[in-house]
Amino acid sequence: MKAGLVVHHIGELWTTHRRPPVKGSRMNDVTVLRDAFLAVSDGVIVGFGSGTGEDFVGPATIVRDARGMVMTPGLVDGHTHLVHAGSREHEFSLKLQGVPYLDILKRGGGILSTVANTRAASFDDLYDQARKSLGRMLSFGVTTVEAKSGYGLDQKNERKILEVVRALDGSQPVSLIPTYMGAHAVPSEYAFDRDGYVASVLADLETIRRDGLAESVDVFCEAGVFTLAETKRILLRAKELGLAVRVHADEIVSTGGAGLAAELGCASADHLMAISDRDILALAGSDTVANLLPGTSFYLGHDYAPARKLIQANVAVAVASDYNPGSCPSENFQFTMQLAANRLKMTPSEVLTAATINPAFHLGRADRIGSIGVGKDADFVLFDAPNFEYVLYHFGVNLAADVYKKGRRVIADGRPVKE
Ligand SMILES: [Zn+2]
């Protein structure tokens, strides 16, 4: 058959070929083809391999030469707090001057300041700010993003955020997968009535599900935020309603959140800087993906999650940006991958697996995205790099030259392609 697009003379093509979740040592098992080609028709991959792909070239085929470039599947960022209003650079300055976080909270800073800004913001303001961030993510090679609510903390504003996510999906190139996270913090109006807030989250789940506003539900299970028992109540109800579930777990202290994630069959357990050995074993015995967020450790100056230990224990590991205005204000997913290599000590093959197929799996999209395979969406990145190791080595700059979404070039030479 003749393809609509053939990219050939690709310096290196890197992709996973394992069935997800790809666990432990199998994360190193990737395909690397040199001087390779990829053929695309109607937005779908119809062939790839070594050689020039000349069998796919007809008179109407667009042929692109990718000499000296590295191709990977489109990157999948499986944990972001994309939609929010404002920024917190003043807080950052205070922090650098040594002002304790609790004092920053008393001065009206912290997560609740973003909640106040987000509640005050219009739909259009939130849409515009998030769209700008998505454009940046795309330029770094990210073609699919999970986006959580959680800065509204009341029914009206949580819905507003999820409706922004819905409006953004399809109106720009990055695919969005929405997560409801009403249990991100207890809002100040419920400061003395935690049970009342948990009850309101449980009630909101019904309408979120009814209106198809989210595919999964997330809870911030942490000392001083939501307890293990509250987390379980919310996630069990979400499961009953047929939603996928996930947990922000063991970020600062080990509360057993990752163990609960394994017990409930969560799609992902996220952060895990303080995970216990027992809970590592629990994850290894489940299909729950350990979703590590090294950018947050970097930005806060905290410990990094024990990636080597998790991989040795046969856990499936993913990495994500955790893009948010408080603890990781950056859309540079390549930097996340570079930290995975540099700080989490993951091998290049493990980083690729953790940035493509494993997040595609925990987002429920592994049948369409996350690897180069015949019949899959033609989402891919061409890096201006002699090999994939170089992408993890040359840090802090953007090495993505061209980004394709469903076979359409949406970033060319690092710049957005105008429609
Ligand atoms: Zn988060």
Residues whose N, C-alpha, C, O or C-beta is under 5 A from the ligand:
A	BS01	ZN	D322
